[in-house]
Amino acid sequence: MPELPERKWTMVVNLDTCTGCNACVVACHAENNVPIVSEEEVVRGRAMHWIRIERYWEGEWPDVKARYIPVMCQQCERAPCEPVCPVYATLHSQRENLNLQVYNRCVGTRYCQNNDPYKVRFFNFFDPNFEGLLKEQLNPDVTVRSAGVMEKCTFCVQRIRRSEEQALVADRPLRDGEVVPACVQACPTSALVFGDLKDPESEATRLVRGNQRKFRLLEELGAEPQVYYLQSGHSAVNE
Amino acid sequence: MTAQRISRRDFLRISAAGAALSVLTGCQNPRRWVTLEPFVSPPEQQLAGVPTWYASTCRQCPAGCGIVARIMNGRAVKIEGNPAHPLNRGKLCARGQAGLQVLYNPDRLQGPVRQEGRGSRQFQPLSWDDALLSLVSKLQAAGDKVVFWLGSTISGHLYDLFQRFASAINAPDPLVFDLYTAFNGYPTLIQANQGQLPAYELGQADVVFSFGADFLGAWLSSTRYGIEFGEFRNQSLGKRGYLVQFEPRMSATGAKADRWLPLRPGAEGLVAQAIARLIADQGAGPTDRVERARALAADVDVGSIAEASGISAEELGRLAQIFAQYDRPLAIPGVPLAGKDQAAGIIAAVQVLNLIAGVAGQPGGQELPPAAPGLLLKRPAISSMERVRQVIDQMAGGQVGALVVYGANPAYELPDQAGFAGALAKVPFVVSSTPIIDETAVLADLILPDRTYLESWGYTVVTPGFGEMIVSSQQPVVGPVFDNRSLADVLLAVSREIPLAAGGLPWADEVAFLKESLGQLAGSEDPERFQADFQQHGGWWQKTAPALEAPETSPEKARPLSPINFLGDEQEYPYYLHLFMPTLLSDGRGASQPWLQGSPDTNTTISWQTWVEISPVTAKRLGVKQGDIVRVTSPAGELEAPVYLYPALRPDTIAIPLGQGHTDFGRYAQNRGSNPIHLLDVEAGGAGWVTPRVRITPTGKRAALATFENQVGVTEGFINEAFPGR
């Protein structure tokens, strides 16, 4: 068994080109069997979207601005959700810097959700209801979570595994851009870029390295999130 | 798989590697199952755990994006963009991805049904043979008085068959009308651009002025314009395009703009004329542009336009300077609701800016579509509102013996004032082919559910192709889920029984017809080989030299536009109404798909509901809060819905999204929200919609909005007094 290389998976989100179109949101629902909750449950604050577009209003009429920030699990290096899990359902993969969620260990204490500063963990209050034929759309690569289980964005770990295995079978290193999570695949403006920060030549590294526009969400909390955001830029037009 | 043969030893080695890996990761390794599958008789190209991808064409809007469907064990589990397709280059919007829920919708009809008594909703299943016999006898009885009412997302070959059928029985040419194209102004855009939809290649533009075009939303192609927008912001050498958006309510496109200018509804064309005038008067920019501006700009008074639009004269002057100065400016006309009655004039006014800039017909500017390839391939011709009015009048006058509805839902999509339901009652026989019972099917006698697009054959001539000639292929990605027949086969079967039609449609079945239609694209290639490649790669495309002819806008001076007409007295109805098409539900066809219902609207984050957007300034004056249910009354109709305080909206305007308010159309759509289309009127004898003014009355009822930020539901639970029954 060959040793798999160390990785630092990361997502770079270019806020200048995110148009809030929700293509990533639906792609994620389809890829990861994330249930759609009813209107009643959304109203109670139990909507489930592993990735969501947060919209921030800035300013007042007539100088109003709306900003979009796609928010998914930030895959923190020092994740606040991890140490509080009593059953190691929420744990860290040191090799690839992923924040894993083991569904069949989860006993539903919701401590992790409570400790999660980004509010990207979702609890199944009920069994998911894929009515009638909708069961046919389920992705067989991903477990359907039952009631009482916490779930969250995995950076499409099933796609990472598949690509790693394919590279292994072909006896070659994994290429940059080979692993494409569903949200990144769908994004029409290519605002989302996924890659390995350990690879000095990857597009993600190139975008993050020395970029004046980059920031991370709630960086001051010290959780070392692995999702980088690039602020909107400015055009060279005399306003 | 490579062409190389895999020896037994290799095979074992692969499986050993797979097994070892699965132990390491603790995850199920799907590949392991491949080695364990007993090779009894697996379906063609299907191995358990190994996905197969089939290329096809999306039909959730008329754009014609290429898709690939991921098939696992005969089930479609994911739709992605086709990376080889030149229109959408592997990308796909939310609606396109939700296509799986068209295929696997739990409310799909499982076979033909008959309705005893229209509106009774008592549907009796019947066999295909009986259904076809009934259809034949009714069509024969109707003679040449048959109207075919089609949706814009129809496959080219089926449109072709409908046309041939109609002409064989001497019936009028099929009508193509749905809300998506009508509301988005397709007929006017097509008219203004030599019979085809234009393409705006903003990917290479320096400055884009968008006059109410929500091109990143549900307009011409949200995927392609998304790609263009990504390029627009990330041009070579670090150049970043500059976007100015004129619209009364901030759309997603407006939110991404560098300048958002909230002008008065309907003033888009006036502002475009003022900018053209100012380029001529200020003399800013290159001399050739100034000369063209002097020749083309209408003689308008900038001061009065500033007043009418709410954008100051100084601001207009600055904008004119920006537009004239940069190398590649581009103006995009949207066709918002206000001013639909003079949409042609507004589009022409915006077009003049492109002519002045010299970008009309240039790559990176406004591309003019090349001629559609091949004479035999068909593209549905979108009908005008005038034609719709005529057909409704004929129906009401008893001049229509049978109505065949395919891919459209006029009973939902037309305002009550258009009188469609009343006219339909005068038609002796109505047949719909919707896969889910919708509002029109409830008023029909017979429903022959078509296969959904993921189970069907077809092609789409993609226009605009953004500089390429594209014919996108459609093939079944899975076997039919139910015993439903393709409507093309139904038409061919029926035509064999009707003497007049029999000669016009001699093909044995759909595939034979499709092969013959596509044969012309094969050229010197072996037709069978071509057909296989066509299906496998998702279509046929060819780079063409961009057409360089400027559009035939009159070279003489444009005439000043007249002010927009609004329906309703200013005192009685103090607010402008701005309806908009939401990105996910679009014209309401998305409402049956839970992924689209349950995903949040971008700017409000509301899912599942209809809301009324009111400026916080106006709300304060009216004394209404977020979630208060208000009644919105126009001279044509009224609705009730909860208020969302929308900061980026003119205080004199009320905005409401389309898409909800279905009385039928499956469990996810039914009895949810309101359909604001009934607030509109269709101009009697005219070619467009009339934009009404509205008034707002608080009702004292409340609803908890299904938003991200909503606190009411967390503390008080679910409240929606707009629907006490639910």
Interface residues (C-beta under 8 A of the other chain):
Chain A: M1 L4 D16 T17 T19 G20 C21 N22 A23 V25 V26 A27 H29 A30 E31 I36 V37 S38 E39 E40 V42 V43 R44 G45 A47 H49 R52 I53 E54 R55 W57 G59 E60 W61 P62 V64 K65 A66 R67 Y68 V102 E131 G132 L133 L134 K135 E136 Q137 L138 N139 P140 D141 V157 Q158 R161 R162 E164 E165 L168 V169 A182 Q185 A186 C187 P188 T189 S190 A191 G233 H234 S235 A236 V237 N238 E239
Chain B: I14 A17 G18 A20 L21 L24 T25 G26 C27 N29 P30 R31 G49 M72 N73 R75 A76 V77 K78 I79 E80 G81 N88 G90 K91 L92 C93 A94 Q97 A98 L100 Q101 L103 Y104 N105 P106 D107 R108 V207 L216 G217 S222 T223 R224 Y225 G226 I227 F229 G230 R233 N234 K239 R240 G241 Y242 M250 A252 T253 G254 A255 K256 D258 R259 W260 P262 R318 I322 Y326 V481 T583 L584 P594 W595 L596 Q597 G598 S599 P600 T602 N603 T604 T605 S607 W608 Q609 S615 P616 V617 P647 A648 P651 R667 R672 A704 L705 A706 F708 N710 V712 G713 V714 G717 F718 I719 N720
